[in-house]
């Protein structure tokens, strides 16, 4: 499974301004320009809902380092799900 979106972070004082979504759109565009048809990520907590709103799909939930993690993907060929 490659490539992966990793280490996306927006400082708390700048959240809810669309910055994270804008960064993700840039990464998706660059990923597609490089010839990939899918981008993967893993996350935890409430964040899977955030990514689902942006068109990401859940692949599976796993236990890792004592926490539930959600592995997700974005299908670039279909613009999301």
mmCIF file of the N, C-alpha and C atoms, coordinates in Angstrom:
data_MODEL
# 
_entry.id   MODEL 
# 
loop_
_atom_site.group_PDB 
_atom_site.id 
_atom_site.type_symbol 
_atom_site.label_atom_id 
_atom_site.label_alt_id 
_atom_site.label_comp_id 
_atom_site.label_asym_id 
_atom_site.label_entity_id 
_atom_site.label_seq_id 
_atom_site.pdbx_PDB_ins_code 
_atom_site.Cartn_x 
_atom_site.Cartn_y 
_atom_site.Cartn_z 
_atom_site.occupancy 
_atom_site.B_iso_or_equiv 
_atom_site.pdbx_formal_charge 
_atom_site.auth_seq_id 
_atom_site.auth_comp_id 
_atom_site.auth_asym_id 
_atom_site.auth_atom_id 
_atom_site.pdbx_PDB_model_num 
ATOM 1   N N  . UNK A 1 1  ? 0.851   -1.176 0.000   1.00 0.00 ? 1  UNK A N  1 
ATOM 2   C CA . UNK A 1 1  ? 0.000   0.000  0.000   1.00 0.00 ? 1  UNK A CA 1 
ATOM 3   C C  . UNK A 1 1  ? 0.897   1.239  0.000   1.00 0.00 ? 1  UNK A C  1 
ATOM 4   N N  . UNK A 1 2  ? 0.875   1.937  -1.066  1.00 0.00 ? 2  UNK A N  1 
ATOM 5   C CA . UNK A 1 2  ? 1.662   3.158  -1.171  1.00 0.00 ? 2  UNK A CA 1 
ATOM 6   C C  . UNK A 1 2  ? 1.039   4.037  -2.246  1.00 0.00 ? 2  UNK A C  1 
ATOM 7   N N  . UNK A 1 3  ? 1.134   5.313  -2.142  1.00 0.00 ? 3  UNK A N  1 
ATOM 8   C CA . UNK A 1 3  ? 1.752   6.178  -1.136  1.00 0.00 ? 3  UNK A CA 1 
ATOM 9   C C  . UNK A 1 3  ? 0.818   6.447  0.045   1.00 0.00 ? 3  UNK A C  1 
ATOM 10  N N  . UNK A 1 4  ? 1.388   7.096  1.068   1.00 0.00 ? 4  UNK A N  1 
ATOM 11  C CA . UNK A 1 4  ? 0.667   7.396  2.306   1.00 0.00 ? 4  UNK A CA 1 
ATOM 12  C C  . UNK A 1 4  ? 0.684   8.897  2.593   1.00 0.00 ? 4  UNK A C  1 
ATOM 13  N N  . UNK A 1 5  ? -0.429  9.402  3.069   1.00 0.00 ? 5  UNK A N  1 
ATOM 14  C CA . UNK A 1 5  ? -0.498  10.749 3.643   1.00 0.00 ? 5  UNK A CA 1 
ATOM 15  C C  . UNK A 1 5  ? -0.138  10.586 5.115   1.00 0.00 ? 5  UNK A C  1 
ATOM 16  N N  . UNK A 1 6  ? 0.840   11.352 5.590   1.00 0.00 ? 6  UNK A N  1 
ATOM 17  C CA . UNK A 1 6  ? 1.273   11.207 6.978   1.00 0.00 ? 6  UNK A CA 1 
ATOM 18  C C  . UNK A 1 6  ? 1.662   12.561 7.558   1.00 0.00 ? 6  UNK A C  1 
ATOM 19  N N  . UNK A 1 7  ? 1.520   12.650 8.868   1.00 0.00 ? 7  UNK A N  1 
ATOM 20  C CA . UNK A 1 7  ? 1.978   13.790 9.648   1.00 0.00 ? 7  UNK A CA 1 
ATOM 21  C C  . UNK A 1 7  ? 1.262   15.100 9.328   1.00 0.00 ? 7  UNK A C  1 
ATOM 22  N N  . UNK A 1 8  ? 0.012   15.032 8.905   1.00 0.00 ? 8  UNK A N  1 
ATOM 23  C CA . UNK A 1 8  ? -0.766  16.251 8.686   1.00 0.00 ? 8  UNK A CA 1 
ATOM 24  C C  . UNK A 1 8  ? -1.120  16.837 10.046  1.00 0.00 ? 8  UNK A C  1 
ATOM 25  N N  . UNK A 1 9  ? -0.777  18.097 10.275  1.00 0.00 ? 9  UNK A N  1 
ATOM 26  C CA . UNK A 1 9  ? -1.070  18.745 11.543  1.00 0.00 ? 9  UNK A CA 1 
ATOM 27  C C  . UNK A 1 9  ? -1.358  20.210 11.287  1.00 0.00 ? 9  UNK A C  1 
ATOM 28  N N  . UNK A 1 10 ? -2.450  20.681 11.869  1.00 0.00 ? 10 UNK A N  1 
ATOM 29  C CA . UNK A 1 10 ? -2.787  22.099 11.857  1.00 0.00 ? 10 UNK A CA 1 
ATOM 30  C C  . UNK A 1 10 ? -2.853  22.541 13.306  1.00 0.00 ? 10 UNK A C  1 
ATOM 31  N N  . UNK A 1 11 ? -2.137  23.592 13.638  1.00 0.00 ? 11 UNK A N  1 
ATOM 32  C CA . UNK A 1 11 ? -2.114  24.097 15.013  1.00 0.00 ? 11 UNK A CA 1 
ATOM 33  C C  . UNK A 1 11 ? -3.538  24.418 15.469  1.00 0.00 ? 11 UNK A C  1 
ATOM 34  N N  . UNK A 1 12 ? -3.849  24.136 16.725  1.00 0.00 ? 12 UNK A N  1 
ATOM 35  C CA . UNK A 1 12 ? -5.224  24.326 17.226  1.00 0.00 ? 12 UNK A CA 1 
ATOM 36  C C  . UNK A 1 12 ? -5.823  25.702 16.935  1.00 0.00 ? 12 UNK A C  1 
ATOM 37  N N  . UNK A 1 13 ? -5.036  26.739 17.010  1.00 0.00 ? 13 UNK A N  1 
ATOM 38  C CA . UNK A 1 13 ? -5.585  28.089 16.785  1.00 0.00 ? 13 UNK A CA 1 
ATOM 39  C C  . UNK A 1 13 ? -5.950  28.355 15.330  1.00 0.00 ? 13 UNK A C  1 
ATOM 40  N N  . UNK A 1 14 ? -5.556  27.468 14.415  1.00 0.00 ? 14 UNK A N  1 
ATOM 41  C CA . UNK A 1 14 ? -5.879  27.631 12.995  1.00 0.00 ? 14 UNK A CA 1 
ATOM 42  C C  . UNK A 1 14 ? -6.854  26.588 12.474  1.00 0.00 ? 14 UNK A C  1 
ATOM 43  N N  . UNK A 1 15 ? -7.368  25.745 13.356  1.00 0.00 ? 15 UNK A N  1 
ATOM 44  C CA . UNK A 1 15 ? -8.310  24.710 12.922  1.00 0.00 ? 15 UNK A CA 1 
ATOM 45  C C  . UNK A 1 15 ? -9.666  25.311 12.598  1.00 0.00 ? 15 UNK A C  1 
ATOM 46  N N  . UNK A 1 16 ? -10.463 24.552 11.852  1.00 0.00 ? 16 UNK A N  1 
ATOM 47  C CA . UNK A 1 16 ? -11.814 24.963 11.424  1.00 0.00 ? 16 UNK A CA 1 
ATOM 48  C C  . UNK A 1 16 ? -11.782 26.147 10.463  1.00 0.00 ? 16 UNK A C  1 
ATOM 49  N N  . UNK A 1 17 ? -10.667 26.319 9.770   1.00 0.00 ? 17 UNK A N  1 
ATOM 50  C CA . UNK A 1 17 ? -10.549 27.380 8.761   1.00 0.00 ? 17 UNK A CA 1 
ATOM 51  C C  . UNK A 1 17 ? -10.333 26.804 7.365   1.00 0.00 ? 17 UNK A C  1 
ATOM 52  N N  . UNK A 1 18 ? -10.374 25.471 7.251   1.00 0.00 ? 18 UNK A N  1 
ATOM 53  C CA . UNK A 1 18 ? -10.204 24.829 5.952   1.00 0.00 ? 18 UNK A CA 1 
ATOM 54  C C  . UNK A 1 18 ? -8.756  24.578 5.559   1.00 0.00 ? 18 UNK A C  1 
ATOM 55  N N  . UNK A 1 19 ? -7.833  24.843 6.467   1.00 0.00 ? 19 UNK A N  1 
ATOM 56  C CA . UNK A 1 19 ? -6.412  24.674 6.144   1.00 0.00 ? 19 UNK A CA 1 
ATOM 57  C C  . UNK A 1 19 ? -6.070  23.204 5.914   1.00 0.00 ? 19 UNK A C  1 
ATOM 58  N N  . UNK A 1 20 ? -6.538  22.327 6.790   1.00 0.00 ? 20 UNK A N  1 
ATOM 59  C CA . UNK A 1 20 ? -6.268  20.900 6.626   1.00 0.00 ? 20 UNK A CA 1 
ATOM 60  C C  . UNK A 1 20 ? -6.814  20.375 5.316   1.00 0.00 ? 20 UNK A C  1 
ATOM 61  N N  . UNK A 1 21 ? -8.051  20.743 4.991   1.00 0.00 ? 21 UNK A N  1 
ATOM 62  C CA . UNK A 1 21 ? -8.666  20.294 3.736   1.00 0.00 ? 21 UNK A CA 1 
ATOM 63  C C  . UNK A 1 21 ? -7.898  20.827 2.533   1.00 0.00 ? 21 UNK A C  1 
ATOM 64  N N  . UNK A 1 22 ? -7.413  22.062 2.618   1.00 0.00 ? 22 UNK A N  1 
ATOM 65  C CA . UNK A 1 22 ? -6.637  22.642 1.517   1.00 0.00 ? 22 UNK A CA 1 
ATOM 66  C C  . UNK A 1 22 ? -5.317  21.896 1.338   1.00 0.00 ? 22 UNK A C  1 
ATOM 67  N N  . UNK A 1 23 ? -4.648  21.589 2.440   1.00 0.00 ? 23 UNK A N  1 
ATOM 68  C CA . UNK A 1 23 ? -3.402  20.823 2.350   1.00 0.00 ? 23 UNK A CA 1 
ATOM 69  C C  . UNK A 1 23 ? -3.643  19.446 1.733   1.00 0.00 ? 23 UNK A C  1 
ATOM 70  N N  . UNK A 1 24 ? -4.732  18.815 2.141   1.00 0.00 ? 24 UNK A N  1 
ATOM 71  C CA . UNK A 1 24 ? -5.059  17.491 1.600   1.00 0.00 ? 24 UNK A CA 1 
ATOM 72  C C  . UNK A 1 24 ? -5.330  17.574 0.101   1.00 0.00 ? 24 UNK A C  1 
ATOM 73  N N  . UNK A 1 25 ? -6.046  18.603 -0.345  1.00 0.00 ? 25 UNK A N  1 
ATOM 74  C CA . UNK A 1 25 ? -6.319  18.760 -1.785  1.00 0.00 ? 25 UNK A CA 1 
ATOM 75  C C  . UNK A 1 25 ? -5.012  18.889 -2.580  1.00 0.00 ? 25 UNK A C  1 
ATOM 76  N N  . UNK A 1 26 ? -4.052  19.633 -2.049  1.00 0.00 ? 26 UNK A N  1 
ATOM 77  C CA . UNK A 1 26 ? -2.759  19.774 -2.729  1.00 0.00 ? 26 UNK A CA 1 
ATOM 78  C C  . UNK A 1 26 ? -2.056  18.421 -2.818  1.00 0.00 ? 26 UNK A C  1 
ATOM 79  N N  . UNK A 1 27 ? -2.055  17.680 -1.716  1.00 0.00 ? 27 UNK A N  1 
ATOM 80  C CA . UNK A 1 27 ? -1.406  16.362 -1.705  1.00 0.00 ? 27 UNK A CA 1 
ATOM 81  C C  . UNK A 1 27 ? -2.107  15.412 -2.679  1.00 0.00 ? 27 UNK A C  1 
ATOM 82  N N  . UNK A 1 28 ? -3.438  15.438 -2.712  1.00 0.00 ? 28 UNK A N  1 
ATOM 83  C CA . UNK A 1 28 ? -4.171  14.577 -3.641  1.00 0.00 ? 28 UNK A CA 1 
ATOM 84  C C  . UNK A 1 28 ? -3.817  14.918 -5.091  1.00 0.00 ? 28 UNK A C  1 
ATOM 85  N N  . UNK A 1 29 ? -3.759  16.204 -5.400  1.00 0.00 ? 29 UNK A N  1 
ATOM 86  C CA . UNK A 1 29 ? -3.411  16.623 -6.755  1.00 0.00 ? 29 UNK A CA 1 
ATOM 87  C C  . UNK A 1 29 ? -2.005  16.187 -7.145  1.00 0.00 ? 29 UNK A C  1 
ATOM 88  N N  . UNK A 1 30 ? -1.072  16.346 -6.229  1.00 0.00 ? 30 UNK A N  1 
ATOM 89  C CA . UNK A 1 30 ? 0.314   15.954 -6.504  1.00 0.00 ? 30 UNK A CA 1 
ATOM 90  C C  . UNK A 1 30 ? 0.429   14.438 -6.637  1.00 0.00 ? 30 UNK A C  1 
ATOM 91  N N  . UNK A 1 31 ? -0.298  13.715 -5.796  1.00 0.00 ? 31 UNK A N  1 
ATOM 92  C CA . UNK A 1 31 ? -0.283  12.250 -5.854  1.00 0.00 ? 31 UNK A CA 1 
ATOM 93  C C  . UNK A 1 31 ? -0.789  11.766 -7.213  1.00 0.00 ? 31 UNK A C  1 
ATOM 94  N N  . UNK A 1 32 ? -1.872  12.371 -7.671  1.00 0.00 ? 32 UNK A N  1 
ATOM 95  C CA . UNK A 1 32 ? -2.429  12.000 -8.976  1.00 0.00 ? 32 UNK A CA 1 
ATOM 96  C C  . UNK A 1 32 ? -1.467  12.378 -10.103 1.00 0.00 ? 32 UNK A C  1 
ATOM 97  N N  . UNK A 1 33 ? -0.852  13.551 -10.009 1.00 0.00 ? 33 UNK A N  1 
ATOM 98  C CA . UNK A 1 33 ? 0.100   13.982 -11.040 1.00 0.00 ? 33 UNK A CA 1 
ATOM 99  C C  . UNK A 1 33 ? 1.292   13.033 -11.142 1.00 0.00 ? 33 UNK A C  1 
ATOM 100 N N  . UNK A 1 34 ? 1.636   12.389 -10.039 1.00 0.00 ? 34 UNK A N  1 
ATOM 101 C CA . UNK A 1 34 ? 2.728   11.419 -10.041 1.00 0.00 ? 34 UNK A CA 1 
ATOM 102 C C  . UNK A 1 34 ? 2.309   10.050 -10.577 1.00 0.00 ? 34 UNK A C  1 
ATOM 103 N N  . UNK A 1 35 ? 1.019   9.916  -10.944 1.00 0.00 ? 35 UNK A N  1 
ATOM 104 C CA . UNK A 1 35 ? 0.551   8.692  -11.577 1.00 0.00 ? 35 UNK A CA 1 
ATOM 105 C C  . UNK A 1 35 ? -0.082  7.669  -10.651 1.00 0.00 ? 35 UNK A C  1 
ATOM 106 N N  . UNK A 1 36 ? -0.298  8.034  -9.402  1.00 0.00 ? 36 UNK A N  1 
ATOM 107 C CA . UNK A 1 36 ? -0.942  7.112  -8.469  1.00 0.00 ? 36 UNK A CA 1 
ATOM 108 C C  . UNK A 1 36 ? -2.458  7.249  -8.569  1.00 0.00 ? 36 UNK A C  1 
ATOM 109 N N  . UNK A 1 37 ? -3.169  6.167  -8.321  1.00 0.00 ? 37 UNK A N  1 
ATOM 110 C CA . UNK A 1 37 ? -4.631  6.198  -8.379  1.00 0.00 ? 37 UNK A CA 1 
ATOM 111 C C  . UNK A 1 37 ? -5.266  6.122  -6.990  1.00 0.00 ? 37 UNK A C  1 
ATOM 112 N N  . UNK A 1 38 ? -4.428  6.004  -5.964  1.00 0.00 ? 38 UNK A N  1 
ATOM 113 C CA . UNK A 1 38 ? -4.950  5.837  -4.611  1.00 0.00 ? 38 UNK A CA 1 
ATOM 114 C C  . UNK A 1 38 ? -3.951  6.419  -3.622  1.00 0.00 ? 38 UNK A C  1 
ATOM 115 N N  . UNK A 1 39 ? -4.477  7.026  -2.555  1.00 0.00 ? 39 UNK A N  1 
ATOM 116 C CA . UNK A 1 39 ? -3.651  7.532  -1.469  1.00 0.00 ? 39 UNK A CA 1 
ATOM 117 C C  . UNK A 1 39 ? -4.183  6.947  -0.167  1.00 0.00 ? 39 UNK A C  1 
ATOM 118 N N  . UNK A 1 40 ? -3.293  6.532  0.712   1.00 0.00 ? 40 UNK A N  1 
ATOM 119 C CA . UNK A 1 40 ? -3.661  5.868  1.962   1.00 0.00 ? 40 UNK A CA 1 
ATOM 120 C C  . UNK A 1 40 ? -3.279  6.727  3.165   1.00 0.00 ? 40 UNK A C  1 
ATOM 121 N N  . UNK A 1 41 ? -3.935  6.463  4.288   1.00 0.00 ? 41 UNK A N  1 
ATOM 122 C CA . UNK A 1 41 ? -3.564  7.076  5.550   1.00 0.00 ? 41 UNK A CA 1 
ATOM 123 C C  . UNK A 1 41 ? -4.046  6.200  6.683   1.00 0.00 ? 41 UNK A C  1 
ATOM 124 N N  . UNK A 1 42 ? -3.521  6.460  7.876   1.00 0.00 ? 42 UNK A N  1 
ATOM 125 C CA . UNK A 1 42 ? -4.120  5.866  9.063   1.00 0.00 ? 42 UNK A CA 1 
ATOM 126 C C  . UNK A 1 42 ? -4.262  6.946  10.102  1.00 0.00 ? 42 UNK A C  1 
ATOM 127 N N  . UNK A 1 43 ? -5.311  6.831  10.888  1.00 0.00 ? 43 UNK A N  1 
ATOM 128 C CA . UNK A 1 43 ? -5.640  7.850  11.870  1.00 0.00 ? 43 UNK A CA 1 
ATOM 129 C C  . UNK A 1 43 ? -6.350  7.198  13.045  1.00 0.00 ? 43 UNK A C  1 
ATOM 130 N N  . UNK A 1 44 ? -6.736  8.009  14.017  1.00 0.00 ? 44 UNK A N  1 
ATOM 131 C CA . UNK A 1 44 ? -7.408  7.458  15.198  1.00 0.00 ? 44 UNK A CA 1 
ATOM 132 C C  . UNK A 1 44 ? -8.378  8.498  15.760  1.00 0.00 ? 44 UNK A C  1 
ATOM 133 N N  . UNK A 1 45 ? -9.032  8.115  16.831  1.00 0.00 ? 45 UNK A N  1 
ATOM 134 C CA . UNK A 1 45 ? -9.957  9.026  17.502  1.00 0.00 ? 45 UNK A CA 1 
ATOM 135 C C  . UNK A 1 45 ? -11.143 9.380  16.635  1.00 0.00 ? 45 UNK A C  1 
ATOM 136 N N  . UNK A 1 46 ? -11.499 10.661 16.622  1.00 0.00 ? 46 UNK A N  1 
ATOM 137 C CA . UNK A 1 46 ? -12.639 11.160 15.847  1.00 0.00 ? 46 UNK A CA 1 
ATOM 138 C C  . UNK A 1 46 ? -12.274 11.502 14.405  1.00 0.00 ? 46 UNK A C  1 
ATOM 139 N N  . UNK A 1 47 ? -11.004 11.442 14.059  1.00 0.00 ? 47 UNK A N  1 
ATOM 140 C CA . UNK A 1 47 ? -10.568 11.896 12.740  1.00 0.00 ? 47 UNK A CA 1 
ATOM 141 C C  . UNK A 1 47 ? -11.095 11.086 11.556  1.00 0.00 ? 47 UNK A C  1 
ATOM 142 N N  . UNK A 1 48 ? -11.419 9.799  11.700  1.00 0.00 ? 48 UNK A N  1 
ATOM 143 C CA . UNK A 1 48 ? -11.998 9.118  10.536  1.00 0.00 ? 48 UNK A CA 1 
ATOM 144 C C  . UNK A 1 48 ? -13.249 9.832  9.993   1.00 0.00 ? 48 UNK A C  1 
ATOM 145 N N  . UNK A 1 49 ? -14.058 10.387 10.862  1.00 0.00 ? 49 UNK A N  1 
ATOM 146 C CA . UNK A 1 49 ? -15.252 11.121 10.393  1.00 0.00 ? 49 UNK A CA 1 
ATOM 147 C C  . UNK A 1 49 ? -14.860 12.339 9.557   1.00 0.00 ? 49 UNK A C  1 
ATOM 148 N N  . UNK A 1 50 ? -13.823 13.032 9.994   1.00 0.00 ? 50 UNK A N  1 
ATOM 149 C CA . UNK A 1 50 ? -13.325 14.197 9.244   1.00 0.00 ? 50 UNK A CA 1 
ATOM 150 C C  . UNK A 1 50 ? -12.913 13.775 7.828   1.00 0.00 ? 50 UNK A C  1 
ATOM 151 N N  . UNK A 1 51 ? -12.110 12.726 7.746   1.00 0.00 ? 51 UNK A N  1 
ATOM 152 C CA . UNK A 1 51 ? -11.640 12.268 6.440   1.00 0.00 ? 51 UNK A CA 1 
ATOM 153 C C  . UNK A 1 51 ? -12.781 11.729 5.575   1.00 0.00 ? 51 UNK A C  1 
ATOM 154 N N  . UNK A 1 52 ? -13.753 11.062 6.184   1.00 0.00 ? 52 UNK A N  1 
ATOM 155 C CA . UNK A 1 52 ? -14.911 10.580 5.405   1.00 0.00 ? 52 UNK A CA 1 
ATOM 156 C C  . UNK A 1 52 ? -15.653 11.746 4.765   1.00 0.00 ? 52 UNK A C  1 
ATOM 157 N N  . UNK A 1 53 ? -15.774 12.858 5.466   1.00 0.00 ? 53 UNK A N  1 
ATOM 158 C CA . UNK A 1 53 ? -16.440 14.042 4.901   1.00 0.00 ? 53 UNK A CA 1 
ATOM 159 C C  . UNK A 1 53 ? -15.699 14.579 3.690   1.00 0.00 ? 53 UNK A C  1 
ATOM 160 N N  . UNK A 1 54 ? -14.398 14.304 3.632   1.00 0.00 ? 54 UNK A N  1 
ATOM 161 C CA . UNK A 1 54 ? -13.579 14.757 2.505   1.00 0.00 ? 54 UNK A CA 1 
ATOM 162 C C  . UNK A 1 54 ? -13.482 13.714 1.392   1.00 0.00 ? 54 UNK A C  1 
ATOM 163 N N  . UNK A 1 55 ? -14.218 12.605 1.531   1.00 0.00 ? 55 UNK A N  1 
ATOM 164 C CA . UNK A 1 55 ? -14.264 11.602 0.465   1.00 0.00 ? 55 UNK A CA 1 
ATOM 165 C C  . UNK A 1 55 ? -13.420 10.365 0.670   1.00 0.00 ? 55 UNK A C  1 
ATOM 166 N N  . UNK A 1 56 ? -12.795 10.224 1.839   1.00 0.00 ? 56 UNK A N  1 
ATOM 167 C CA . UNK A 1 56 ? -11.978 9.050  2.131   1.00 0.00 ? 56 UNK A CA 1 
ATOM 168 C C  . UNK A 1 56 ? -12.867 7.895  2.558   1.00 0.00 ? 56 UNK A C  1 
ATOM 169 N N  . UNK A 1 57 ? -12.401 6.672  2.302   1.00 0.00 ? 57 UNK A N  1 
ATOM 170 C CA . UNK A 1 57 ? -13.127 5.456  2.668   1.00 0.00 ? 57 UNK A CA 1 
ATOM 171 C C  . UNK A 1 57 ? -12.325 4.650  3.685   1.00 0.00 ? 57 UNK A C  1 
ATOM 172 N N  . UNK A 1 58 ? -13.040 4.005  4.591   1.00 0.00 ? 58 UNK A N  1 
ATOM 173 C CA . UNK A 1 58 ? -12.402 3.156  5.597   1.00 0.00 ? 58 UNK A CA 1 
ATOM 174 C C  . UNK A 1 58 ? -12.094 1.794  4.996   1.00 0.00 ? 58 UNK A C  1 
ATOM 175 N N  . UNK A 1 59 ? -10.855 1.338  5.181   1.00 0.00 ? 59 UNK A N  1 
ATOM 176 C CA . UNK A 1 59 ? -10.453 0.000  4.770   1.00 0.00 ? 59 UNK A CA 1 
ATOM 177 C C  . UNK A 1 59 ? -10.589 -0.980 5.930   1.00 0.00 ? 59 UNK A C  1 
ATOM 178 N N  . UNK A 1 60 ? -10.029 -0.603 7.074   1.00 0.00 ? 60 UNK A N  1 
ATOM 179 C CA . UNK A 1 60 ? -10.123 -1.480 8.243   1.00 0.00 ? 60 UNK A CA 1 
ATOM 180 C C  . UNK A 1 60 ? -9.741  -0.721 9.501   1.00 0.00 ? 60 UNK A C  1 
ATOM 181 N N  . UNK A 1 61 ? -10.137 -1.300 10.623  1.00 0.00 ? 61 UNK A N  1 
ATOM 182 C CA . UNK A 1 61 ? -9.741  -0.794 11.928  1.00 0.00 ? 61 UNK A CA 1 
ATOM 183 C C  . UNK A 1 61 ? -8.842  -1.845 12.566  1.00 0.00 ? 61 UNK A C  1 
ATOM 184 N N  . UNK A 1 62 ? -7.725  -1.405 13.137  1.00 0.00 ? 62 UNK A N  1 
ATOM 185 C CA . UNK A 1 62 ? -6.753  -2.312 13.746  1.00 0.00 ? 62 UNK A CA 1 
ATOM 186 C C  . UNK A 1 62 ? -6.305  -1.760 15.096  1.00 0.00 ? 62 UNK A C  1 
ATOM 187 N N  . UNK A 1 63 ? -5.793  -2.645 15.925  1.00 0.00 ? 63 UNK A N  1 
ATOM 188 C CA . UNK A 1 63 ? -5.181  -2.227 17.187  1.00 0.00 ? 63 UNK A CA 1 
ATOM 189 C C  . UNK A 1 63 ? -3.684  -2.055 16.945  1.00 0.00 ? 63 UNK A C  1 
ATOM 190 N N  . UNK A 1 64 ? -3.148  -0.894 17.334  1.00 0.00 ? 64 UNK A N  1 
ATOM 191 C CA . UNK A 1 64 ? -1.727  -0.628 17.161  1.00 0.00 ? 64 UNK A CA 1 
ATOM 192 C C  . UNK A 1 64 ? -1.257  0.243  18.312  1.00 0.00 ? 64 UNK A C  1 
ATOM 193 N N  . UNK A 1 65 ? -0.231  -0.201 19.012  1.00 0.00 ? 65 UNK A N  1 
ATOM 194 C CA . UNK A 1 65 ? 0.322   0.506  20.162  1.00 0.00 ? 65 UNK A CA 1 
ATOM 195 C C  . UNK A 1 65 ? -0.759  0.829  21.199  1.00 0.00 ? 65 UNK A C  1 
ATOM 196 N N  . UNK A 1 66 ? -1.670  -0.123 21.382  1.00 0.00 ? 66 UNK A N  1 
ATOM 197 C CA . UNK A 1 66 ? -2.695  0.021  22.408  1.00 0.00 ? 66 UNK A CA 1 
ATOM 198 C C  . UNK A 1 66 ? -3.865  0.917  22.054  1.00 0.00 ? 66 UNK A C  1 
ATOM 199 N N  . UNK A 1 67 ? -3.951  1.365  20.810  1.00 0.00 ? 67 UNK A N  1 
ATOM 200 C CA . UNK A 1 67 ? -5.051  2.224  20.377  1.00 0.00 ? 67 UNK A CA 1 
ATOM 201 C C  . UNK A 1 67 ? -5.677  1.666  19.104  1.00 0.00 ? 67 UNK A C  1 
ATOM 202 N N  . UNK A 1 68 ? -6.952  1.967  18.921  1.00 0.00 ? 68 UNK A N  1 
ATOM 203 C CA . UNK A 1 68 ? -7.581  1.609  17.651  1.00 0.00 ? 68 UNK A CA 1 
ATOM 204 C C  . UNK A 1 68 ? -7.158  2.624  16.602  1.00 0.00 ? 68 UNK A C  1 
ATOM 205 N N  . UNK A 1 69 ? -6.707  2.120  15.473  1.00 0.00 ? 69 UNK A N  1 
ATOM 206 C CA . UNK A 1 69 ? -6.320  2.952  14.330  1.00 0.00 ? 69 UNK A CA 1 
ATOM 207 C C  . UNK A 1 69 ? -7.233  2.602  13.167  1.00 0.00 ? 69 UNK A C  1 
ATOM 208 N N  . UNK A 1 70 ? -7.518  3.582  12.360  1.00 0.00 ? 70 UNK A N  1 
ATOM 209 C CA . UNK A 1 70 ? -8.349  3.371  11.184  1.00 0.00 ? 70 UNK A CA 1 
ATOM 210 C C  . UNK A 1 70 ? -7.506  3.592  9.942   1.00 0.00 ? 70 UNK A C  1 
ATOM 211 N N  . UNK A 1 71 ? -7.438  2.581  9.088   1.00 0.00 ? 71 UNK A N  1 
ATOM 212 C CA . UNK A 1 71 ? -6.726  2.685  7.811   1.00 0.00 ? 71 UNK A CA 1 
ATOM 213 C C  . UNK A 1 71 ? -7.754  3.099  6.764   1.00 0.00 ? 71 UNK A C  1 
ATOM 214 N N  . UNK A 1 72 ? -7.418  4.138  6.008   1.00 0.00 ? 72 UNK A N  1 
ATOM 215 C CA . UNK A 1 72 ? -8.350  4.705  5.033   1.00 0.00 ? 72 UNK A CA 1 
ATOM 216 C C  . UNK A 1 72 ? -7.642  4.902  3.693   1.00 0.00 ? 72 UNK A C  1 
ATOM 217 N N  . UNK A 1 73 ? -8.445  5.112  2.642   1.00 0.00 ? 73 UNK A N  1 
ATOM 218 C CA . UNK A 1 73 ? -7.862  5.439  1.340   1.00 0.00 ? 73 UNK A CA 1 
ATOM 219 C C  . UNK A 1 73 ? -8.749  6.450  0.622   1.00 0.00 ? 73 UNK A C  1 
ATOM 220 N N  . UNK A 1 74 ? -8.138  7.118  -0.325  1.00 0.00 ? 74 UNK A N  1 
ATOM 221 C CA . UNK A 1 74 ? -8.837  8.040  -1.223  1.00 0.00 ? 74 UNK A CA 1 
ATOM 222 C C  . UNK A 1 74 ? -8.598  7.531  -2.633  1.00 0.00 ? 74 UNK A C  1 
ATOM 223 N N  . UNK A 1 75 ? -9.668  7.249  -3.359  1.00 0.00 ? 75 UNK A N  1 
ATOM 224 C CA . UNK A 1 75 ? -9.583  6.755  -4.733  1.00 0.00 ? 75 UNK A CA 1 
ATOM 225 C C  . UNK A 1 75 ? -9.522  7.946  -5.673  1.00 0.00 ? 75 UNK A C  1 
ATOM 226 N N  . UNK A 1 76 ? -8.331  8.236  -6.183  1.00 0.00 ? 76 UNK A N  1 
ATOM 227 C CA . UNK A 1 76 ? -8.148  9.409  -7.036  1.00 0.00 ? 76 UNK A CA 1 
ATOM 228 C C  . UNK A 1 76 ? -8.880  9.301  -8.368  1.00 0.00 ? 76 UNK A C  1 
ATOM 229 N N  . UNK A 1 77 ? -9.069  8.079  -8.850  1.00 0.00 ? 77 UNK A N  1 
ATOM 230 C CA . UNK A 1 77 ? -9.754  7.890  -10.140 1.00 0.00 ? 77 UNK A CA 1 
ATOM 231 C C  . UNK A 1 77 ? -11.210 8.306  -10.073 1.00 0.00 ? 77 UNK A C  1 
ATOM 232 N N  . UNK A 1 78 ? -11.834 8.131  -8.905  1.00 0.00 ? 78 UNK A N  1 
ATOM 233 C CA . UNK A 1 78 ? -13.257 8.475  -8.793  1.00 0.00 ? 78 UNK A CA 1 
ATOM 234 C C  . UNK A 1 78 ? -13.494 9.744  -7.987  1.00 0.00 ? 78 UNK A C  1 
ATOM 235 N N  . UNK A 1 79 ? -12.425 10.411 -7.586  1.00 0.00 ? 79 UNK A N  1 
ATOM 236 C CA . UNK A 1 79 ? -12.595 11.629 -6.795  1.00 0.00 ? 79 UNK A CA 1 
ATOM 237 C C  . UNK A 1 79 ? -13.041 11.342 -5.375  1.00 0.00 ? 79 UNK A C  1 
ATOM 238 N N  . UNK A 1 80 ? -12.646 10.238 -4.841  1.00 0.00 ? 80 UNK A N  1 
ATOM 239 C CA . UNK A 1 80 ? -13.026 9.861  -3.479  1.00 0.00 ? 80 UNK A CA 1 
ATOM 240 C C  . UNK A 1 80 ? -13.615 8.488  -3.464  1.00 0.00 ? 80 UNK A C  1 
ATOM 241 N N  . UNK A 1 81 ? -14.646 8.314  -2.700  1.00 0.00 ? 81 UNK A N  1 
ATOM 242 C CA . UNK A 1 81 ? -15.282 7.017  -2.493  1.00 0.00 ? 81 UNK A CA 1 
ATOM 243 C C  . UNK A 1 81 ? -15.631 6.400  -3.816  1.00 0.00 ? 81 UNK A C  1 
# 
